[in-house]
Amino acid sequence: MLVLNKITEIKAILAQEKLKGKTIGFVPTMGALHQGHISLIDYSKQQTDITVCSIFVNPTQFNNQTDLVHYPRTPEADIKLLETAGCDILYMPEISDVYPESDNRKFDFGYLDHILEGATRPGHFNGVGQVVSILLEGVQPNKAFFGSKDYQQVMVVRSLVKQLSLSIEIVSCPILREPDGLAMSSRNTRLTAEERQISAHIPKWMQEANQLIIEKGIEAGKQFINEKVSKVPEMKLDYYEVCDAETLESISDIKANQKVVSLIAVFVGNIRLIDNWMVN
Ligand code: PAF
């Protein structure tokens, strides 16, 4: 695996490969890699000829500086994992390579900016838009692979690609889960042993709530989650919403043939975890 820190080097190598007719798959990450990320590498390897991964903790998408400072960084372990997974090129830039000058662009993702993650993390998606546009324009892949744990992020990235008229296919990949059901996340490593145990309730409650939604309606599911979370002192609910799976608009009733997703953000101690499950 080639490990490079200049986008100009990546561009030069990929230009040669594209001339040979090779297709490029891209997996952007912020590092602290786990098997969820590796599954994205696997999808990319299955669907394209050359897989490029990036590791860059993007400061512009953190609205909380403490979160940025404490974001886990495990570069040596990441490189080993990627090598074993058969990743071809790793881009590990300094901030100055991604942002040679400050990026003042403002993206408009419409209502996606104002709901769920957009509402509780102001500026977050603008920062994601900035870095993802720079990375996509640098790597110019045929396909880019994103985890569907960040359900709203995938929608934002699709909107970004459309706005910038990039001919890149955005592939949304399934959530990988720990044996107890907790969605894999780099943030899980920051949980204490006790918090980690408590976190295993999240996927279980979400599935139970989904069952209630189907049997008794959306309000019953919401009440269930609110009650469960409020009984655990270490937990604080940021949001729990039931939405149309295509538009992410919050709904109160399920229409015939409507695809529905439930989404949660919850603090366990100081760590904010997100998850989502299809209801039907
Ligand atoms: O999902 C992430 O890890 C980040 O938001 C991304 C897409 C790599 C942009 O920094």
Boltz pocket constraint, residues with backbone or C-beta under 6 A from the ligand:
constraints:
  - pocket:
      binder: B
      contacts: [[A, 28], [A, 29], [A, 30], [A, 56], [A, 58], [A, 61], [A, 128], [A, 131], [A, 132], [A, 150], [A, 153]]
      max_distance: 6.0
